[in-house]
Amino acid sequence: MIYVVGLGPGGPDQTTLRAMEALERCDIIIGYKAYIALIEPIFKGRKELAASPMKSERARCEEALALALSGKTVGIVSSGDPGVYGMAGIMLEVADGRTEVEIVPGITAAASAGSILGAPLMHDFAVISLSDLLTPWELIEKRLRAAASADFVICIYNPASHGRPDHLARAAAILMEQLPASRVAGWVRNAGRSEESREITELGKLKDAPIDMFCTVIVGNSSTKLIAGKMVTPRGYRND
């Protein structure tokens, strides 16, 4: 049995009860080292914890499958939601029906960052990752232009890193082919953790914002506005 568990944004108070109950049933918990560090204070000494480096996702899943087939109950953890840029898909691919796999959802960064900025996701929105490790940059550009032309609120994951420091500036320039530089936007770093920070700004100013891989960026649609310092996209309810 394998549980693929979403830990949420990172703070222990934002991991769901279902996630914690699933991990309590596990003999061993496997994950990227940063995610194992998040749960180590809770499970150290009670559960076997196995940390692995980034870019070893398939090996991590193969290890989980081998352990499950040997009779162990295995947890494999992701931050956020495992079904959103997480481990759920590859775990199901690797398991290929050879053992039971249960996906345990978590709070994804879009929901967490949205709540911190206000209520920007009240209408249709698109989530786009700027990481081109697994997706060609040309396809990312195509999706950015499509989301802008369709007037989606756009939630951007993986906006920048040491290896691709200019990706957010490039993405903002693409969006501004169709959207005004004054479009309301916001970003959140380390959502839900003690180091959390945030800013509400404009699309044209994102390129100069101190944004890194720990940030989530949200660009509003044509209706998004500021209300008492909060970013709000009206749902369209009538004042009856």
Order of alpha helices (4+ residues) and beta strands (2+ residues): beta-alpha-beta-alpha-beta-alpha-beta-alpha-beta-alpha-beta-beta-alpha-beta-alpha-beta-beta-beta-beta-beta
